[in-house]
Every structure is written in C-alpha cells, then in structure tokens.
Amino acid sequence: MRKWYVPVTLLGLSGVGMLMLTDRGRGALRRVFERLQHAPEGILDWNEAAQKELDRIQAALARVAASLESAP
C-alpha cells in the first residue's frame, strides 16, 4: 500500500492545480469560499432552533415526571 502514496498524492495535487488554472475551476472555488463565509450564520440559526427544541422536550419530560410523582 505504501507504494501508492506518492502517485495518489501527485494525482490529487495535479487535480487541485488544474482546478486553479481554469476559469471554471476558479469560479467554483470562489463560490465555495463565499458559501463558507455565510456558513456560521446558518449554523447559528440551526443552533438556536435546536436549543428551542431541546428546551421544549425538557419541559415535556418535566411535566411527565411531575405527573408520575403525583400518581397514587
């Protein structure tokens, strides 16, 4: 398996090089970087929604626990 490290690495590097040399490749990289810049906003929105859902689940579990404690 070790004898494949160098050829695979060179193939990967040449692919990245070809991507950077073409206009289409540079455009694709530019779009990826623009999307990555906006990713934290999306992650924060998802985080807030997940936290609200966890709070809702916790409140429901607290109600279930309270009703089980009051049962005879």
HTML snippet that shows the backbone in 3Dmol.js (N, CA, C, O; Angstrom):
<script src="https://3Dmol.org/build/3Dmol-min.js"></script>
<div id="view" style="width:600px;height:400px;position:relative"></div>
<script>
const pdb = `
ATOM      1  N   MET A   1       0.819  -1.197   0.000  1.00  0.00           N
ATOM      2  CA  MET A   1       0.000   0.000   0.000  1.00  0.00           C
ATOM      3  C   MET A   1       0.862   1.261   0.000  1.00  0.00           C
ATOM      4  O   MET A   1       0.457   2.279  -0.560  1.00  0.00           O
ATOM      5  N   ARG A   2       2.031   1.211   0.612  1.00  0.00           N
ATOM      6  CA  ARG A   2       2.882   2.394   0.671  1.00  0.00           C
ATOM      7  C   ARG A   2       3.331   2.874  -0.697  1.00  0.00           C
ATOM      8  O   ARG A   2       3.544   4.070  -0.901  1.00  0.00           O
ATOM      9  N   LYS A   3       3.474   1.960  -1.625  1.00  0.00           N
ATOM     10  CA  LYS A   3       3.959   2.378  -2.939  1.00  0.00           C
ATOM     11  C   LYS A   3       2.923   3.224  -3.685  1.00  0.00           C
ATOM     12  O   LYS A   3       3.237   3.803  -4.724  1.00  0.00           O
ATOM     13  N   TRP A   4       1.692   3.302  -3.169  1.00  0.00           N
ATOM     14  CA  TRP A   4       0.647   4.099  -3.817  1.00  0.00           C
ATOM     15  C   TRP A   4       0.537   5.505  -3.238  1.00  0.00           C
ATOM     16  O   TRP A   4      -0.170   6.335  -3.809  1.00  0.00           O
ATOM     17  N   TYR A   5       1.209   5.807  -2.128  1.00  0.00           N
ATOM     18  CA  TYR A   5       1.095   7.122  -1.508  1.00  0.00           C
ATOM     19  C   TYR A   5       1.552   8.244  -2.441  1.00  0.00           C
ATOM     20  O   TYR A   5       0.842   9.235  -2.609  1.00  0.00           O
ATOM     21  N   VAL A   6       2.700   8.098  -3.031  1.00  0.00           N
ATOM     22  CA  VAL A   6       3.248   9.156  -3.887  1.00  0.00           C
ATOM     23  C   VAL A   6       2.396   9.355  -5.140  1.00  0.00           C
ATOM     24  O   VAL A   6       2.069  10.499  -5.457  1.00  0.00           O
ATOM     25  N   PRO A   7       2.019   8.294  -5.873  1.00  0.00           N
ATOM     26  CA  PRO A   7       1.188   8.535  -7.063  1.00  0.00           C
ATOM     27  C   PRO A   7      -0.179   9.151  -6.732  1.00  0.00           C
ATOM     28  O   PRO A   7      -0.660  10.018  -7.461  1.00  0.00           O
ATOM     29  N   VAL A   8      -0.791   8.713  -5.656  1.00  0.00           N
ATOM     30  CA  VAL A   8      -2.100   9.267  -5.292  1.00  0.00           C
ATOM     31  C   VAL A   8      -1.958  10.724  -4.865  1.00  0.00           C
ATOM     32  O   VAL A   8      -2.805  11.552  -5.199  1.00  0.00           O
ATOM     33  N   THR A   9      -0.899  11.042  -4.135  1.00  0.00           N
ATOM     34  CA  THR A   9      -0.661  12.424  -3.724  1.00  0.00           C
ATOM     35  C   THR A   9      -0.430  13.310  -4.939  1.00  0.00           C
ATOM     36  O   THR A   9      -0.986  14.406  -5.022  1.00  0.00           O
ATOM     37  N   LEU A  10       0.374  12.852  -5.871  1.00  0.00           N
ATOM     38  CA  LEU A  10       0.626  13.638  -7.082  1.00  0.00           C
ATOM     39  C   LEU A  10      -0.635  13.814  -7.905  1.00  0.00           C
ATOM     40  O   LEU A  10      -0.864  14.881  -8.474  1.00  0.00           O
ATOM     41  N   LEU A  11      -1.450  12.782  -7.973  1.00  0.00           N
ATOM     42  CA  LEU A  11      -2.715  12.881  -8.702  1.00  0.00           C
ATOM     43  C   LEU A  11      -3.631  13.909  -8.051  1.00  0.00           C
ATOM     44  O   LEU A  11      -4.257  14.710  -8.746  1.00  0.00           O
ATOM     45  N   GLY A  12      -3.716  13.891  -6.727  1.00  0.00           N
ATOM     46  CA  GLY A  12      -4.545  14.860  -6.014  1.00  0.00           C
ATOM     47  C   GLY A  12      -4.043  16.276  -6.190  1.00  0.00           C
ATOM     48  O   GLY A  12      -4.834  17.190  -6.422  1.00  0.00           O
ATOM     49  N   LEU A  13      -2.744  16.471  -6.085  1.00  0.00           N
ATOM     50  CA  LEU A  13      -2.173  17.805  -6.257  1.00  0.00           C
ATOM     51  C   LEU A  13      -2.335  18.313  -7.685  1.00  0.00           C
ATOM     52  O   LEU A  13      -2.582  19.500  -7.901  1.00  0.00           O
ATOM     53  N   SER A  14      -2.199  17.427  -8.645  1.00  0.00           N
ATOM     54  CA  SER A  14      -2.379  17.862 -10.034  1.00  0.00           C
ATOM     55  C   SER A  14      -3.836  18.221 -10.292  1.00  0.00           C
ATOM     56  O   SER A  14      -4.121  19.136 -11.064  1.00  0.00           O
ATOM     57  N   GLY A  15      -4.755  17.516  -9.657  1.00  0.00           N
ATOM     58  CA  GLY A  15      -6.169  17.852  -9.801  1.00  0.00           C
ATOM     59  C   GLY A  15      -6.481  19.218  -9.225  1.00  0.00           C
ATOM     60  O   GLY A  15      -7.229  19.990  -9.825  1.00  0.00           O
ATOM     61  N   VAL A  16      -5.913  19.524  -8.065  1.00  0.00           N
ATOM     62  CA  VAL A  16      -6.106  20.841  -7.460  1.00  0.00           C
ATOM     63  C   VAL A  16      -5.468  21.912  -8.339  1.00  0.00           C
ATOM     64  O   VAL A  16      -6.040  22.987  -8.523  1.00  0.00           O
ATOM     65  N   GLY A  17      -4.294  21.625  -8.878  1.00  0.00           N
ATOM     66  CA  GLY A  17      -3.630  22.574  -9.769  1.00  0.00           C
ATOM     67  C   GLY A  17      -4.441  22.851 -11.016  1.00  0.00           C
ATOM     68  O   GLY A  17      -4.547  23.999 -11.446  1.00  0.00           O
ATOM     69  N   MET A  18      -5.009  21.821 -11.596  1.00  0.00           N
ATOM     70  CA  MET A  18      -5.843  22.012 -12.792  1.00  0.00           C
ATOM     71  C   MET A  18      -7.102  22.807 -12.444  1.00  0.00           C
ATOM     72  O   MET A  18      -7.572  23.615 -13.245  1.00  0.00           O
ATOM     73  N   LEU A  19      -7.639  22.577 -11.258  1.00  0.00           N
ATOM     74  CA  LEU A  19      -8.826  23.306 -10.832  1.00  0.00           C
ATOM     75  C   LEU A  19      -8.521  24.791 -10.713  1.00  0.00           C
ATOM     76  O   LEU A  19      -9.357  25.625 -11.058  1.00  0.00           O
ATOM     77  N   MET A  20      -7.327  25.129 -10.224  1.00  0.00           N
ATOM     78  CA  MET A  20      -6.965  26.533 -10.046  1.00  0.00           C
ATOM     79  C   MET A  20      -6.557  27.212 -11.341  1.00  0.00           C
ATOM     80  O   MET A  20      -6.593  28.439 -11.432  1.00  0.00           O
ATOM     81  N   LEU A  21      -6.173  26.442 -12.334  1.00  0.00           N
ATOM     82  CA  LEU A  21      -5.712  27.038 -13.591  1.00  0.00           C
ATOM     83  C   LEU A  21      -6.845  27.377 -14.551  1.00  0.00           C
ATOM     84  O   LEU A  21      -6.663  28.214 -15.435  1.00  0.00           O
ATOM     85  N   THR A  22      -7.985  26.761 -14.404  1.00  0.00           N
ATOM     86  CA  THR A  22      -9.093  27.023 -15.322  1.00  0.00           C
ATOM     87  C   THR A  22     -10.019  28.081 -14.738  1.00  0.00           C
ATOM     88  O   THR A  22     -10.155  28.200 -13.520  1.00  0.00           O
ATOM     89  N   ASP A  23     -10.651  28.845 -15.617  1.00  0.00           N
ATOM     90  CA  ASP A  23     -11.610  29.863 -15.176  1.00  0.00           C
ATOM     91  C   ASP A  23     -12.791  29.228 -14.459  1.00  0.00           C
ATOM     92  O   ASP A  23     -13.267  29.744 -13.448  1.00  0.00           O
ATOM     93  N   ARG A  24     -13.251  28.124 -14.984  1.00  0.00           N
ATOM     94  CA  ARG A  24     -14.384  27.437 -14.376  1.00  0.00           C
ATOM     95  C   ARG A  24     -14.028  26.915 -12.977  1.00  0.00           C
ATOM     96  O   ARG A  24     -14.842  26.978 -12.056  1.00  0.00           O
ATOM     97  N   GLY A  25     -12.816  26.404 -12.835  1.00  0.00           N
ATOM     98  CA  GLY A  25     -12.359  25.915 -11.543  1.00  0.00           C
ATOM     99  C   GLY A  25     -12.214  27.032 -10.529  1.00  0.00           C
ATOM    100  O   GLY A  25     -12.603  26.885  -9.371  1.00  0.00           O
ATOM    101  N   ARG A  26     -11.655  28.149 -10.968  1.00  0.00           N
ATOM    102  CA  ARG A  26     -11.520  29.296 -10.066  1.00  0.00           C
ATOM    103  C   ARG A  26     -12.887  29.824  -9.651  1.00  0.00           C
ATOM    104  O   ARG A  26     -13.079  30.228  -8.504  1.00  0.00           O
ATOM    105  N   GLY A  27     -13.833  29.820 -10.580  1.00  0.00           N
ATOM    106  CA  GLY A  27     -15.199  30.256 -10.250  1.00  0.00           C
ATOM    107  C   GLY A  27     -15.837  29.328  -9.232  1.00  0.00           C
ATOM    108  O   GLY A  27     -16.518  29.776  -8.310  1.00  0.00           O
ATOM    109  N   ALA A  28     -15.616  28.036  -9.403  1.00  0.00           N
ATOM    110  CA  ALA A  28     -16.174  27.066  -8.459  1.00  0.00           C
ATOM    111  C   ALA A  28     -15.557  27.255  -7.073  1.00  0.00           C
ATOM    112  O   ALA A  28     -16.272  27.219  -6.071  1.00  0.00           O
ATOM    113  N   LEU A  29     -14.254  27.453  -7.006  1.00  0.00           N
ATOM    114  CA  LEU A  29     -13.600  27.691  -5.718  1.00  0.00           C
ATOM    115  C   LEU A  29     -14.091  28.985  -5.077  1.00  0.00           C
ATOM    116  O   LEU A  29     -14.277  29.047  -3.862  1.00  0.00           O
ATOM    117  N   ARG A  30     -14.300  30.006  -5.882  1.00  0.00           N
ATOM    118  CA  ARG A  30     -14.800  31.285  -5.371  1.00  0.00           C
ATOM    119  C   ARG A  30     -16.189  31.101  -4.759  1.00  0.00           C
ATOM    120  O   ARG A  30     -16.473  31.649  -3.694  1.00  0.00           O
ATOM    121  N   ARG A  31     -17.061  30.330  -5.431  1.00  0.00           N
ATOM    122  CA  ARG A  31     -18.411  30.080  -4.905  1.00  0.00           C
ATOM    123  C   ARG A  31     -18.358  29.287  -3.605  1.00  0.00           C
ATOM    124  O   ARG A  31     -19.126  29.553  -2.681  1.00  0.00           O
ATOM    125  N   VAL A  32     -17.460  28.321  -3.534  1.00  0.00           N
ATOM    126  CA  VAL A  32     -17.326  27.527  -2.308  1.00  0.00           C
ATOM    127  C   VAL A  32     -16.877  28.421  -1.152  1.00  0.00           C
ATOM    128  O   VAL A  32     -17.420  28.317  -0.052  1.00  0.00           O
ATOM    129  N   PHE A  33     -15.908  29.285  -1.377  1.00  0.00           N
ATOM    130  CA  PHE A  33     -15.432  30.160  -0.316  1.00  0.00           C
ATOM    131  C   PHE A  33     -16.502  31.161   0.107  1.00  0.00           C
ATOM    132  O   PHE A  33     -16.605  31.486   1.290  1.00  0.00           O
ATOM    133  N   GLU A  34     -17.304  31.659  -0.846  1.00  0.00           N
ATOM    134  CA  GLU A  34     -18.398  32.571  -0.495  1.00  0.00           C
ATOM    135  C   GLU A  34     -19.434  31.870   0.369  1.00  0.00           C
ATOM    136  O   GLU A  34     -19.949  32.453   1.323  1.00  0.00           O
ATOM    137  N   ARG A  35     -19.739  30.630   0.040  1.00  0.00           N
ATOM    138  CA  ARG A  35     -20.710  29.880   0.844  1.00  0.00           C
ATOM    139  C   ARG A  35     -20.158  29.585   2.230  1.00  0.00           C
ATOM    140  O   ARG A  35     -20.906  29.596   3.208  1.00  0.00           O
ATOM    141  N   LEU A  36     -18.874  29.325   2.325  1.00  0.00           N
ATOM    142  CA  LEU A  36     -18.269  29.061   3.628  1.00  0.00           C
ATOM    143  C   LEU A  36     -18.288  30.299   4.519  1.00  0.00           C
ATOM    144  O   LEU A  36     -18.352  30.182   5.743  1.00  0.00           O
ATOM    145  N   GLN A  37     -18.235  31.474   3.917  1.00  0.00           N
ATOM    146  CA  GLN A  37     -18.284  32.703   4.697  1.00  0.00           C
ATOM    147  C   GLN A  37     -19.660  32.899   5.329  1.00  0.00           C
ATOM    148  O   GLN A  37     -19.769  33.496   6.401  1.00  0.00           O
ATOM    149  N   HIS A  38     -20.714  32.400   4.671  1.00  0.00           N
ATOM    150  CA  HIS A  38     -22.070  32.540   5.196  1.00  0.00           C
ATOM    151  C   HIS A  38     -22.474  31.355   6.055  1.00  0.00           C
ATOM    152  O   HIS A  38     -23.566  31.362   6.624  1.00  0.00           O
ATOM    153  N   ALA A  39     -21.645  30.355   6.166  1.00  0.00           N
ATOM    154  CA  ALA A  39     -21.987  29.149   6.923  1.00  0.00           C
ATOM    155  C   ALA A  39     -22.194  29.415   8.414  1.00  0.00           C
ATOM    156  O   ALA A  39     -23.109  28.828   8.991  1.00  0.00           O
ATOM    157  N   PRO A  40     -21.400  30.264   9.073  1.00  0.00           N
ATOM    158  CA  PRO A  40     -21.631  30.477  10.504  1.00  0.00           C
ATOM    159  C   PRO A  40     -23.031  30.994  10.820  1.00  0.00           C
ATOM    160  O   PRO A  40     -23.597  30.637  11.853  1.00  0.00           O
ATOM    161  N   GLU A  41     -23.601  31.833   9.946  1.00  0.00           N
ATOM    162  CA  GLU A  41     -24.955  32.331  10.170  1.00  0.00           C
ATOM    163  C   GLU A  41     -25.950  31.176  10.158  1.00  0.00           C
ATOM    164  O   GLU A  41     -26.833  31.106  11.013  1.00  0.00           O
ATOM    165  N   GLY A  42     -25.813  30.289   9.213  1.00  0.00           N
ATOM    166  CA  GLY A  42     -26.702  29.137   9.139  1.00  0.00           C
ATOM    167  C   GLY A  42     -26.542  28.211  10.330  1.00  0.00           C
ATOM    168  O   GLY A  42     -27.519  27.655  10.831  1.00  0.00           O
ATOM    169  N   ILE A  43     -25.308  28.047  10.778  1.00  0.00           N
ATOM    170  CA  ILE A  43     -25.054  27.189  11.933  1.00  0.00           C
ATOM    171  C   ILE A  43     -25.663  27.808  13.186  1.00  0.00           C
ATOM    172  O   ILE A  43     -26.231  27.097  14.015  1.00  0.00           O
ATOM    173  N   LEU A  44     -25.548  29.126  13.330  1.00  0.00           N
ATOM    174  CA  LEU A  44     -26.139  29.792  14.489  1.00  0.00           C
ATOM    175  C   LEU A  44     -27.660  29.665  14.484  1.00  0.00           C
ATOM    176  O   LEU A  44     -28.268  29.435  15.530  1.00  0.00           O
ATOM    177  N   ASP A  45     -28.279  29.816  13.305  1.00  0.00           N
ATOM    178  CA  ASP A  45     -29.731  29.652  13.205  1.00  0.00           C
ATOM    179  C   ASP A  45     -30.132  28.240  13.590  1.00  0.00           C
ATOM    180  O   ASP A  45     -31.094  28.045  14.333  1.00  0.00           O
ATOM    181  N   TRP A  46     -29.408  27.267  13.095  1.00  0.00           N
ATOM    182  CA  TRP A  46     -29.724  25.876  13.422  1.00  0.00           C
ATOM    183  C   TRP A  46     -29.528  25.625  14.907  1.00  0.00           C
ATOM    184  O   TRP A  46     -30.319  24.916  15.529  1.00  0.00           O
ATOM    185  N   ASN A  47     -28.478  26.202  15.479  1.00  0.00           N
ATOM    186  CA  ASN A  47     -28.187  26.020  16.896  1.00  0.00           C
ATOM    187  C   ASN A  47     -29.326  26.582  17.754  1.00  0.00           C
ATOM    188  O   ASN A  47     -29.728  25.952  18.732  1.00  0.00           O
ATOM    189  N   GLU A  48     -29.843  27.749  17.399  1.00  0.00           N
ATOM    190  CA  GLU A  48     -30.948  28.340  18.146  1.00  0.00           C
ATOM    191  C   GLU A  48     -32.196  27.478  18.047  1.00  0.00           C
ATOM    192  O   GLU A  48     -32.885  27.271  19.046  1.00  0.00           O
ATOM    193  N   ALA A  49     -32.494  26.976  16.863  1.00  0.00           N
ATOM    194  CA  ALA A  49     -33.665  26.121  16.680  1.00  0.00           C
ATOM    195  C   ALA A  49     -33.515  24.822  17.464  1.00  0.00           C
ATOM    196  O   ALA A  49     -34.478  24.350  18.069  1.00  0.00           O
ATOM    197  N   ALA A  50     -32.334  24.250  17.460  1.00  0.00           N
ATOM    198  CA  ALA A  50     -32.097  23.010  18.203  1.00  0.00           C
ATOM    199  C   ALA A  50     -32.222  23.251  19.701  1.00  0.00           C
ATOM    200  O   ALA A  50     -32.759  22.409  20.422  1.00  0.00           O
ATOM    201  N   GLN A  51     -31.729  24.397  20.178  1.00  0.00           N
ATOM    202  CA  GLN A  51     -31.827  24.706  21.603  1.00  0.00           C
ATOM    203  C   GLN A  51     -33.282  24.887  22.019  1.00  0.00           C
ATOM    204  O   GLN A  51     -33.673  24.428  23.092  1.00  0.00           O
ATOM    205  N   LYS A  52     -34.086  25.542  21.198  1.00  0.00           N
ATOM    206  CA  LYS A  52     -35.513  25.699  21.499  1.00  0.00           C
ATOM    207  C   LYS A  52     -36.204  24.340  21.554  1.00  0.00           C
ATOM    208  O   LYS A  52     -37.039  24.098  22.426  1.00  0.00           O
ATOM    209  N   GLU A  53     -35.860  23.471  20.639  1.00  0.00           N
ATOM    210  CA  GLU A  53     -36.460  22.129  20.623  1.00  0.00           C
ATOM    211  C   GLU A  53     -36.048  21.341  21.863  1.00  0.00           C
ATOM    212  O   GLU A  53     -36.879  20.652  22.455  1.00  0.00           O
ATOM    213  N   LEU A  54     -34.788  21.430  22.265  1.00  0.00           N
ATOM    214  CA  LEU A  54     -34.333  20.750  23.471  1.00  0.00           C
ATOM    215  C   LEU A  54     -35.038  21.290  24.717  1.00  0.00           C
ATOM    216  O   LEU A  54     -35.392  20.524  25.613  1.00  0.00           O
ATOM    217  N   ASP A  55     -35.241  22.605  24.772  1.00  0.00           N
ATOM    218  CA  ASP A  55     -35.968  23.194  25.896  1.00  0.00           C
ATOM    219  C   ASP A  55     -37.402  22.693  25.946  1.00  0.00           C
ATOM    220  O   ASP A  55     -37.928  22.410  27.022  1.00  0.00           O
ATOM    221  N   ARG A  56     -38.040  22.582  24.777  1.00  0.00           N
ATOM    222  CA  ARG A  56     -39.407  22.087  24.701  1.00  0.00           C
ATOM    223  C   ARG A  56     -39.487  20.635  25.165  1.00  0.00           C
ATOM    224  O   ARG A  56     -40.412  20.267  25.888  1.00  0.00           O
ATOM    225  N   ILE A  57     -38.543  19.824  24.760  1.00  0.00           N
ATOM    226  CA  ILE A  57     -38.506  18.412  25.167  1.00  0.00           C
ATOM    227  C   ILE A  57     -38.265  18.300  26.674  1.00  0.00           C
ATOM    228  O   ILE A  57     -38.875  17.468  27.347  1.00  0.00           O
ATOM    229  N   GLN A  58     -37.381  19.136  27.192  1.00  0.00           N
ATOM    230  CA  GLN A  58     -37.092  19.102  28.623  1.00  0.00           C
ATOM    231  C   GLN A  58     -38.329  19.489  29.437  1.00  0.00           C
ATOM    232  O   GLN A  58     -38.601  18.888  30.476  1.00  0.00           O
ATOM    233  N   ALA A  59     -39.074  20.486  28.968  1.00  0.00           N
ATOM    234  CA  ALA A  59     -40.301  20.888  29.666  1.00  0.00           C
ATOM    235  C   ALA A  59     -41.328  19.757  29.626  1.00  0.00           C
ATOM    236  O   ALA A  59     -42.005  19.506  30.623  1.00  0.00           O
ATOM    237  N   ALA A  60     -41.449  19.081  28.499  1.00  0.00           N
ATOM    238  CA  ALA A  60     -42.390  17.964  28.393  1.00  0.00           C
ATOM    239  C   ALA A  60     -41.991  16.826  29.331  1.00  0.00           C
ATOM    240  O   ALA A  60     -42.849  16.221  29.973  1.00  0.00           O
ATOM    241  N   LEU A  61     -40.705  16.536  29.411  1.00  0.00           N
ATOM    242  CA  LEU A  61     -40.235  15.489  30.323  1.00  0.00           C
ATOM    243  C   LEU A  61     -40.474  15.874  31.786  1.00  0.00           C
ATOM    244  O   LEU A  61     -40.795  15.019  32.612  1.00  0.00           O
ATOM    245  N   ALA A  62     -40.318  17.147  32.097  1.00  0.00           N
ATOM    246  CA  ALA A  62     -40.584  17.605  33.467  1.00  0.00           C
ATOM    247  C   ALA A  62     -42.065  17.436  33.800  1.00  0.00           C
ATOM    248  O   ALA A  62     -42.402  17.045  34.917  1.00  0.00           O
ATOM    249  N   ARG A  63     -42.958  17.727  32.845  1.00  0.00           N
ATOM    250  CA  ARG A  63     -44.397  17.528  33.076  1.00  0.00           C
ATOM    251  C   ARG A  63     -44.716  16.058  33.278  1.00  0.00           C
ATOM    252  O   ARG A  63     -45.523  15.712  34.141  1.00  0.00           O
ATOM    253  N   VAL A  64     -44.086  15.181  32.487  1.00  0.00           N
ATOM    254  CA  VAL A  64     -44.317  13.743  32.632  1.00  0.00           C
ATOM    255  C   VAL A  64     -43.824  13.275  33.998  1.00  0.00           C
ATOM    256  O   VAL A  64     -44.508  12.501  34.667  1.00  0.00           O
ATOM    257  N   ALA A  65     -42.656  13.731  34.417  1.00  0.00           N
ATOM    258  CA  ALA A  65     -42.109  13.341  35.719  1.00  0.00           C
ATOM    259  C   ALA A  65     -43.010  13.832  36.846  1.00  0.00           C
ATOM    260  O   ALA A  65     -43.237  13.108  37.815  1.00  0.00           O
ATOM    261  N   ALA A  66     -43.522  15.049  36.729  1.00  0.00           N
ATOM    262  CA  ALA A  66     -44.421  15.585  37.760  1.00  0.00           C
ATOM    263  C   ALA A  66     -45.717  14.787  37.826  1.00  0.00           C
ATOM    264  O   ALA A  66     -46.236  14.528  38.912  1.00  0.00           O
ATOM    265  N   SER A  67     -46.235  14.400  36.671  1.00  0.00           N
ATOM    266  CA  SER A  67     -47.485  13.634  36.680  1.00  0.00           C
ATOM    267  C   SER A  67     -47.262  12.209  37.231  1.00  0.00           C
ATOM    268  O   SER A  67     -48.164  11.639  37.845  1.00  0.00           O
ATOM    269  N   LEU A  68     -46.085  11.644  37.016  1.00  0.00           N
ATOM    270  CA  LEU A  68     -45.786  10.326  37.569  1.00  0.00           C
ATOM    271  C   LEU A  68     -45.591  10.375  39.085  1.00  0.00           C
ATOM    272  O   LEU A  68     -45.925   9.426  39.793  1.00  0.00           O
ATOM    273  N   GLU A  69     -45.052  11.478  39.568  1.00  0.00           N
ATOM    274  CA  GLU A  69     -44.863  11.623  41.016  1.00  0.00           C
ATOM    275  C   GLU A  69     -46.188  11.796  41.736  1.00  0.00           C
ATOM    276  O   GLU A  69     -46.332  11.322  42.863  1.00  0.00           O
ATOM    277  N   SER A  70     -47.147  12.452  41.129  1.00  0.00           N
ATOM    278  CA  SER A  70     -48.437  12.691  41.772  1.00  0.00           C
ATOM    279  C   SER A  70     -49.398  11.517  41.613  1.00  0.00           C
ATOM    280  O   SER A  70     -50.463  11.509  42.228  1.00  0.00           O
ATOM    281  N   ALA A  71     -49.044  10.540  40.808  1.00  0.00           N
ATOM    282  CA  ALA A  71     -49.915   9.372  40.634  1.00  0.00           C
ATOM    283  C   ALA A  71     -49.901   8.517  41.907  1.00  0.00           C
ATOM    284  O   ALA A  71     -48.852   8.356  42.530  1.00  0.00           O
ATOM    285  N   PRO A  72     -51.078   7.960  42.301  1.00  0.00           N
ATOM    286  CA  PRO A  72     -51.134   7.146  43.541  1.00  0.00           C
ATOM    287  C   PRO A  72     -50.411   5.850  43.458  1.00  0.00           C
ATOM    288  O   PRO A  72     -50.390   5.092  44.428  1.00  0.00           O
TER     289      PRO A  72
END
`;
const viewer = $3Dmol.createViewer("view");
viewer.addModel(pdb, "pdb");
viewer.setStyle({}, {cartoon: {color: "spectrum"}});
viewer.zoomTo();
viewer.render();
</script>
